[in-house]
């Protein structure tokens, strides 16, 4: 067993000493969790509106009404605002010209120019703007109706002020029974992103790291190891364990760091760790296979990064599986990522127990055994190949 | 000139024989485009689909009817209203038979008139999308108007107006004021469609790897000792760097063109006028090549060069929205604009929207400006590999 552990220790030491890993293993995954969580997590804002125009009562009233509705409002010059909309950085531009503000102050009709972007959410934001500008004129409408009925304006104003506090306004209660919305509701801002990044990086780093296996063969490290009292089986076991420890290390690091820094809830930690271990074993097998099939380090890096990203995209490492079209959901089951995603989802969102994630764990373990088996066979064969 | 040509051709031949260039420059980005398109392609639909609303309104509830009638008048999306029992609404929404359910409680009108804050329930169904978001905003608008009428009527009561006058005030409160209407104009569209963004993003990101294969072989030659031999030849030392830069440039232009053409054919995307797109490609490749000159000076070994190059490529690509769109405004937005990959994607947005050579001035200026600044920087930086 000692030679196996020695080879494993060497692999882990090489991994930790590689300075590129400072960025790709330790910094980049957390940056992605942060960026994705802040961009997409927590439901986001129900719209982004840019207002154009000098300060006026009308502008203040529109901004207040929009912000009360939860819409993000920014002020900008006309050209700037139109560019933001054209580039999809804002949903709607509302132009409040001087004449509009004056007409509003004088109690006249106002027509506001709005420009919506071609983004999917823009029509809903236009509707929110419509509701907000309607609300702006409500008080003037109330006053006008009361004075038209013969009331004195000052008395009407104070009467409106008195009743405002005494009446409860009708409320809207919106329930979303959409399966996807329910599945993803109640999750922390960074929870989905963190689980996805674990899947993405554990596999990506493992596959890209398969170059060390090629280097070990090229520089004769493998040959020299075998001249020591170490059997081929021990060498293969050491390499497999080395890759497994690296994958496990990467996953555990992201889980621990996201839990501490972003408060990500990983559910039952022991169970999550078991899922991670099964997934890491599959990643180790895939890395061994790649490092044995290819003899060129640069090609292995390219293929590793390409495969790592493609498999992650297909397996829920970039977009939640719940949002996949049905046909693609079937394809995703060919990746270990999808099984691990479902297991993490069960543990994180539904307090899943070992029995609940047993099917996913079984598939992951089967994949890991198959990949490690084929990887070892390919590595054994590659040892006799000239490079 | 002949020396430059010989070195460039020789290097290009070596790079093409090395499978890794083809894997990195063409195979991986194309594979990513296909998969990303499969995965993300279905999530972006701009057409508003017709919506069916299940409405449960108590028989004699006048204001409840007003709310539901307002939904029927919405033009976009097209709305069909089905009258159902309150108990059925949730089931229909869950089954996806209707996209939105609305439940008006018993005594809604009276509770509203008395200012008791009745609660109207909306149920967004399975498959609900942007259309139901619009309808929710419409219902909110109608409720606001009804509330305004109630408040005005209450004020009228306080002021001692007659019963008829109170009723008139309640009706008119929402409409008596100045009308603020919206006139919808059209934005000049500088956005790429979902598929085109994927193609442009991946082409821009992998461009940074592709040009690296040319320029960074300088570092590899230094390590192998062949650079010293090249320098011993009777030619200006700058020619070696120029040949490497030229190799990166040629590889970059070829790979990016292949990716854009293949991407357009595969996903039915049109990037617009070929000449303008060509200018954008050349500017983007120039900017990317200039960046590699900095990397070649900073890195002592080929391994270090690969690391720095990968970090820069991934960071700039991600910041430019190659993987997912980033929405940023203000200073952050302006900083993101300085990124040559972002400028490239933005330029393609302009050309695909029908813009020609005259319209892509800003992104071209960003990319060329980036190249000038970075080349100047590469002259100032110490050459860390020289002592090897």
Interface residues (C-beta under 8 A of the other chain):
Chain A: X19 X20 X23 X24 X28 X32 X35 X36 X39 X40 X46 X48 X69 X74 X82 X83 X84 X85 X86 X87 X88 X89 X90 X93 X103 X104 X107 X108 X109 X110 X111 X112 X113 X114 X115 X116 X117 X118 X119 X120 X121 X123 X124 X126 X127 X128 X129 X130 X131 X133 X134 X135 X136 X137 X138 X139 X140 X141 X142 X143 X144 X145 X146 X148 X149 X150 X151 X155 X156 X159 X160 X162 X163 X164 X166 X167 X168 X169 X170 X171 X172 X173 X174 X175 X176 X177 X178 X179 X181 X296 X298 X299 X301 X302 X303 X305 X306 X309 X310 X313 X314 X318 X319 X323 X324 X325 X328
Chain B: X18 X19 X20 X23 X24 X27 X28 X31 X32 X35 X36 X38 X39 X40 X42 X43 X44 X45 X46 X48 X76 X90 X93 X94 X108 X111 X112 X115 X116 X117 X118 X119 X120 X121 X122 X123 X124 X125 X126 X127 X128 X130 X133 X134 X136 X137 X138 X139 X140 X141 X143 X144 X145 X146 X147 X148 X150 X151 X152 X154 X155 X156 X158 X159 X161 X165 X168 X169 X172 X173 X174 X175 X176 X177 X178 X179 X180 X181 X182 X183 X184 X185 X186 X187 X188 X189 X190 X191 X303 X304 X306 X307 X310 X311 X314 X318 X323 X324 X325 X326 X327 X328 X329 X330 X333 X346 X349
